[in-house]
Amino acid sequence: GKEDPMAAGKTKEGMRSKDGETSPEISDVENLLQERKLFLQEECGILTEHLDTYLGRTEQLLRESRSLEEAAQGTREQSQTFLSCGAKLGRERRDLLVTLNERNCRDLAQSQAHRERLIPQYAGKEQELTSSLRDTEAEASLLDTELEELEPYKEVLAQSEQRVKELEQELLGTRIRCAEETRNVKSRFLQEKADCERELQRRMQRLTWRAEEVALRALIQH
């Protein structure tokens, strides 16, 4: 570090001449004192800057502390509010449970009363349905018996239907043959008719020729 000027100045303190003039040693002491003063002023300035910095940081920390205190206060207030709301919700929940329990009891009582009213009705309906079921089963049994009795007729009916189909096929074949024979007969008739007409025409022609020949002979004889 720097040499302390005050330490050097102390060894030469009081060195003045008898006539009151300042000796060179005294002048050196004054210079050292001046340097010491400047050194102290510089140190004071540095310390002042550090102090200002520390004061600013202290002020910042105080502000942050106040902010934290305010936040803590807000948190405490919120906690108190939450606790109050929790207690209120707890009371409301208990009240709701009591209300729901009472409502469930009422609904259960109403359901039981309604069930007691419906039991006789359902009993009557059950008897009606049982009787109707018995009647239906009896009808089904009767139908089964009738179907069993009709089973032989069913076989006969199937045979009859098969015979009808066979007869229909035979009838169709007969109709086809009749149609063909009819066409053949008609064709032969037309052919024979044409032949007869041609033969008749030839005979008429021959008779005409003979008549003319006889007439001509009669004229020649007269």
C-alpha positions, 0 to 999 in steps of 0.5 A: 500500500501507499506509504503513510506520509504522517509517519515520515513527518513525525521524525522531522517535526519541530525542525525550525531555525532560530531566526524563524525561517523554514528549513528544507526539512519543514518544506518536505513535511508540508509536502508530505502533509499535502500528499497525505491530505490528497490521499485522504481526500481520495480515500474519502471519495472512494469510501463515499462512493462505497457508502452511496452504493451500500446505502442504495443497496440498503434502500433496495433491500428495504424496498424488497423487504417491504414488498416481501412483507406486503406479499406475506401480509397478502398471503396471510390475508388470502390464507385467512380468506381461504380458511374462512371459505373452507369453513364456509364450504364445510358448513355448506357441505354439511348442510348439503349432506343433511339436505340430501339425506333428508331428500333421500329419506323422503324419496325412499319413503315415497318410493316405498309407498308407491311400491306398496300401492303398485304391488296389488295392481301388479299382482292382479296383472300377474294373474291376468297374464298367467291366465292369458298364458295358460289360454295361449298354451292351450290354443297352441296345444290344440293347433299342434293336435290339428296339425298332426291330424292334418299331416296325412292330408298334407301328404295327399295334398302334396301328391295331388299337387304333384299330379296336377303339375304332371297333368298340366305338363301332359295338357301342354304337350297335348295342346302343342301336338293338337296345334301341330296336327291342326296346322298339318290338316289345314295345310293338307286341306288347302293342298287338296282343295287346290288340287281339286280346283285344278282337276275341276278346271281341267275337266271343265276344259275337256267338256267344253272342247267336247261340246264344241266338237259335237256342235261343229259336227252337227253343223257339218252334217246339216 
